[in-house]
């Protein structure tokens, strides 16, 4: 799910129209800047790369404090870990191979995290495919949806919220 939702969010933030949406502007600007200077992702301090998830994770944490269900706590912990791994996966996909630890190269070679080769298809000056940033397993679905619906529709915001709500509420059904 992290790979899929990262792809949907990436479509939204790559959309030039998102620069005009006040709540999305700074995040979208970051994605557009990344396209102009992709190597900054591995040159910046690690905390600066990871902290963008800390505010949403903190807000979700305070919401789930009122839900006394261990499965929800486990889902939250899984979300926190997978979001950080997704951010690292994207960073590693841009990091020169000679700068990567051997275990990361192994993870990339096995497809458990995003490889440079898979992600390079996104950085094609059109930025119209391979949006997923965890391991790329969901690229086929997101690529198909982009072909069907286009990549500049604000409808992606609704899709993102619907998927996010499903992800957060499904654990409560069990």
Secondary structure by P-SEA (a helix, b strand, c coil): caaaaaaaaaaaaacccccccccaaaaaaaaaaaaaccccccccccccccccaaaaaaaaaaaacccccaaaaaaaaaaaaaaaaaaaaaaaaacccccccaaaaaaaaacccccccccccccccccccccccccccaaaaaaaaaaaccccccaaaaaaaaaaaaaacccccc
